[in-house]
């Protein structure tokens, strides 16, 4: 049995205003506060297209390697549902802004059939009654539709992760699936021939992990039905996270007739070559380019993945990377600093950390003037206070001694006082070396460079 998967993703764009009105676009505001007569579909009101939405959608289309429709018109998609104030949705049915694109994942290209702009509906809140939050009515969306080209849940998950990452680095959306700014519908069919099977659609998946689980369940469900000799009927399903199953919502007896026709109140949109080129030339650095850059700088893969997935950490690294050791900088940011941020549920911009202090800290570590232990102590201080690192190191008496002659004299004293430990070391007891090293650091008051001290200690022991 072969599975075939296609995915439709709706992405809310980060604009100041909605797509066809001047109402504020902000998820966090109180219910039904970002509304006006256009959002409420008062008779006689006319939409006005937000130019910023066109720019954001064009960025997404270019980043996803799409061809661009230079002449676009909007269309009315007619259907009646409580969350649709006008009784129709303004969308781009016939002239999507982008088409025939792709995203490269590890083993193949995922083909993008189309990207089109449309408006979001009200948010429905289901209690004893159905309540509507009109703040979401008219929020700008792009819908990204793949061709049926994925074969399993792993490919689908990788595609969604790559798509989310790309849109995040473009800056066109915050793609927070938990808040609904990125949501996906997945079409799945199974067949034992080269002909596509009957597809079933799983609607409104709100996390990549749920999408992965829903695909695996649905593939197995359809295989089981076919093996029993049953016929798969086209249907719409939802994923129930508690049971890990997809649940039937309705059968699709007939195709939807949305009676599309061109939107008469919005003029045609014409994108000239110069405008498209200017947007293309000013696209930000995307995640794939950053990965290559970080690999060339010898940052390890785990740190790279953490940096790429955390935009704030990535932006901070970019601001310092040319002025200090990139490997040490990446390790500090993805280690103690990120741990502090996660523990306190804050972002790096909410701390007192500044680039000047961070660069000084990295350079002190790079030159072996402070130890890793001392760096941990300093990190907590500079995250909570804006004290200068140089002043802190002096105040806390942290500067390490790296003078070889001083270290040799100190080690020789320790060896003279611990002949039994030398004997144990020679007999193969590793703990003896740790003990001797501890005595060296204790005698120095933690002031000597431990790495250099360890090298010299081993050298002196080899000569005894």
Helices and strands as residue ranges (DSSP letters): E 2-12, H 51-63, E 67-68, E 71-72, E 75-78, E 88-91, E 98-104, E 109-119, E 123-126, E 130-133, G 134-136, E 140-146, H 153-170, G 177-179, E 182-191, E 200-205, H 208-227, E 235-240, E 245-251, E 261-262, E 269-270, H 273-281, H 287-296, H 301-309, H 311-320, H 326-332, I 333-337, H 338-344, G 348-350, H 355-366, H 372-384, H 389-395, H 404-417, H 419-426, H 430-444, H 450-462
